[in-house]
Amino acid sequence: MGLIPGAHGTYGSILTFLLVWAWLANGGDALTGAGYLLFMAGFVPLSWLITHLSLKLNAFVRSTDPKDPPQLVIDEALGLVVALYGAQAGDWAAMLTGLVFFRIFDIFKPFPVNKAEGLPGAWGVLADDVVAGVMALVGVKLVFSWVPLIWA
């Protein structure tokens, strides 16, 4: 995904969204509880390792932004999975809202996303997306707790 010209992070986020949607649509467990925590316990270190190794490969990084190569989109996948915590089959409006909020926070990097990006090496590459994911999750929860009040 990261090699397609254009908006690499958005492409990676959309692919992740479609994978989560397919998982839920085919009877996969909701993104909650112990299963989600176990998945994240493996995904976070794997994301860090891939990011760390990519940053160390000078041939890969030399022609790109050495702090956050645009070809690397696993950080967006990690952030979006954080944003979609609690998603269940049928929660498409909430999931799309999470995707939109995540991309807005990841692209514009408001505080504290911009501070997380300043961490050294792979930590900074991943941390800004995780913080953007948490902010998107909070935004989705707020919006969908207010929507019933507005239309009541």
VENJOKA-V191976 format. One record per residue. N is the residue number from 0. RES is the residue in three letters. SS is DSSP state (helix for helix, strand for strand, loop for the rest). PHI is phi in whole degrees, -180 to 180 (NA if undefined). D_LAST is the distance of its C-alpha to the last C-alpha in Angstrom with 1 decimal. Layout:
n:res:ss:phi:d_last
N:RES:SS:PHI:D_LAST
N:RES:SS:PHI:D_LAST
This chain:
n:res:ss:phi:d_last
0:MET:loop:NA:42.0
1:GLY:loop:-71:43.4
2:LEU:loop:-96:46.4
3:ILE:loop:-75:44.4
4:PRO:loop:-61:44.8
5:GLY:loop:116:41.8
6:ALA:loop:-85:38.7
7:HIS:helix:-54:39.9
8:GLY:helix:-63:37.0
9:THR:helix:-68:34.4
10:TYR:helix:-61:36.5
11:GLY:helix:-63:36.8
12:SER:helix:-67:33.1
13:ILE:helix:-66:32.3
14:LEU:helix:-61:35.0
15:THR:helix:-62:33.6
16:PHE:helix:-57:30.1
17:LEU:helix:-65:31.7
18:LEU:helix:-66:33.7
19:VAL:helix:-66:30.7
20:TRP:helix:-59:28.8
21:ALA:helix:-62:32.0
22:TRP:helix:-58:32.3
23:LEU:helix:-70:28.9
24:ALA:helix:-66:29.2
25:ASN:loop:-102:32.5
26:GLY:loop:89:31.5
27:GLY:loop:-67:32.0
28:ASP:loop:-63:30.6
29:ALA:loop:-61:27.4
30:LEU:loop:-81:28.2
31:THR:loop:-145:28.1
32:GLY:helix:69:30.6
33:ALA:helix:-65:34.4
34:GLY:helix:-62:34.7
35:TYR:helix:-65:32.8
36:LEU:helix:-64:34.9
37:LEU:helix:-66:38.1
38:PHE:helix:-59:37.3
39:MET:helix:-66:36.7
40:ALA:helix:-62:39.8
41:GLY:helix:-92:41.8
42:PHE:helix:-71:39.9
43:VAL:helix:-63:40.1
44:PRO:helix:-63:43.9
45:LEU:helix:-64:44.4
46:SER:helix:-61:42.5
47:TRP:helix:-62:44.5
48:LEU:helix:-62:47.8
49:ILE:helix:-62:47.2
50:THR:helix:-64:46.2
51:HIS:helix:-59:49.1
52:LEU:helix:-65:51.6
53:SER:helix:-64:50.3
54:LEU:helix:-67:50.8
55:LYS:helix:-82:54.3
56:LEU:loop:-82:55.4
57:ASN:helix:-58:57.0
58:ALA:helix:-64:57.6
59:PHE:helix:-76:53.8
60:VAL:helix:-83:52.7
61:ARG:loop:-52:55.6
62:SER:loop:-95:54.1
63:THR:loop:-126:50.5
64:ASP:loop:-73:48.7
65:PRO:loop:-67:50.4
66:LYS:loop:-86:47.5
67:ASP:loop:-153:44.8
68:PRO:loop:-58:46.3
69:PRO:loop:-65:43.9
70:GLN:loop:-71:45.3
71:LEU:loop:-92:43.9
72:VAL:loop:-119:40.3
73:ILE:helix:-66:40.1
74:ASP:helix:-66:38.6
75:GLU:helix:-67:35.6
76:ALA:helix:-61:35.3
77:LEU:helix:-62:35.3
78:GLY:helix:-63:32.7
79:LEU:helix:-69:30.3
80:VAL:helix:-63:30.8
81:VAL:helix:-64:29.8
82:ALA:helix:-63:26.6
83:LEU:loop:-93:25.7
84:TYR:loop:-53:26.2
85:GLY:loop:90:24.0
86:ALA:loop:-64:23.5
87:GLN:loop:-131:23.6
88:ALA:loop:-56:24.2
89:GLY:loop:95:21.2
90:ASP:loop:-89:19.6
91:TRP:helix:-64:20.9
92:ALA:helix:-64:18.1
93:ALA:helix:-66:18.4
94:MET:helix:-66:22.2
95:LEU:helix:-65:22.5
96:THR:helix:-63:20.5
97:GLY:helix:-62:23.0
98:LEU:helix:-62:25.9
99:VAL:helix:-64:25.0
100:PHE:helix:-59:24.4
101:PHE:helix:-60:27.6
102:ARG:helix:-64:29.7
103:ILE:helix:-61:28.6
104:PHE:helix:-67:29.5
105:ASP:helix:-73:32.7
106:ILE:helix:-76:33.9
107:PHE:helix:-88:33.3
108:LYS:loop:49:34.1
109:PRO:loop:-70:32.4
110:PHE:loop:-62:33.6
111:PRO:loop:-95:34.0
112:VAL:helix:-60:34.4
113:ASN:helix:-64:37.4
114:LYS:helix:-72:39.0
115:ALA:helix:-64:38.7
116:GLU:helix:-64:40.4
117:GLY:loop:-77:43.4
118:LEU:loop:-65:44.3
119:PRO:loop:-72:47.6
120:GLY:helix:59:48.2
121:ALA:helix:-62:45.9
122:TRP:helix:-60:43.8
123:GLY:helix:-69:42.6
124:VAL:helix:-62:42.0
125:LEU:helix:-84:39.7
126:ALA:helix:-63:38.2
127:ASP:helix:-63:36.5
128:ASP:helix:-73:34.7
129:VAL:helix:-65:33.8
130:VAL:helix:-65:32.4
131:ALA:helix:-61:30.5
132:GLY:helix:-66:29.1
133:VAL:helix:-65:28.0
134:MET:helix:-64:26.3
135:ALA:helix:-64:24.6
136:LEU:helix:-60:23.4
137:VAL:helix:-62:22.0
138:GLY:helix:-61:20.3
139:VAL:helix:-63:18.7
140:LYS:helix:-62:17.6
141:LEU:helix:-67:16.1
142:VAL:helix:-60:14.3
143:PHE:helix:-82:12.9
144:SER:helix:-89:11.9
145:TRP:helix:-88:10.0
146:VAL:helix:-53:8.4
147:PRO:helix:-63:5.7
148:LEU:helix:-70:5.2
149:ILE:helix:-70:5.7
150:TRP:loop:-93:3.8
151:ALA:loop:-76:0.0
